[in-house]
Structures are given as C-alpha cells and as structure tokens.
Amino acid sequence: MFFAPGAAPESDESSAHWMDRVSKDLNIPWHKIGIKEFEVWDRRGFPKATRGEYDSENISEERKQRMRDLLVGASLRK
C-alpha cells in the first residue's frame, strides 16, 4: 500500500525510511508506526512511493544520518 503499483522493491531493507515518511505525514512518533498507521496513511491519500525512491543509492547522506540517529535507543522505546 506504500508503493505505487509495480514499484515495490524486492527486499524491505529500507523499511525504516518508509516508517519515517509515514511518521512525518501523520505527525506520529516514528517508533509508534505500525500496519494500522500505514492503512490510515493510505486511506488519507498521501502520494505513494515510486520505483527506486528508497534504493540505497538514491537516499541522501543527510537522510541516512537522520535514520541512524532515530535508531539509537530504538529498542528501548515503547
């Protein structure tokens, strides 16, 4: 539901980036995003991700650093 038809990648290696996008769009903390939030995001009609948008070579260094910062202590959040 996150990707435009036919645009989903083979692996989910960048799923944290997907969660971050939904988090920002819905204004919900990143660590509280689950399938229900993805469903709400889809129903609200946010633009779907396109093929290659979340490929590692297309993600900026700033965004990669943001994700590393978000993941620090993530296992301790509830």
Secondary structure, 3 states (H helix, E strand, C coil): CCECCCCCCCCCCCHHHHHHHHHHHHCCCHHHCCHHHHHHHHHCCCCCECCCCCCHHHCCHHHHHHHHHHHCCHHHCC
